[in-house]
């Protein structure tokens, strides 16, 4: 039984680290909007 608790504790710590990393990305990284221009061939428009 102690190995189960150790496993669950390890998984919980890893999930917590992933959550903190995602929260840090959301907080500190701001996306820069820019226009995307892509030409569409006429053959795709006439289908």
PyMOL commands that set and color helices and strands:
alter all, ss='L'
color gray80, all
select helices_A, chain A and resi 2-28+42-45
alter helices_A, ss='H'
color red, helices_A
deselect
rebuild
show_as cartoon
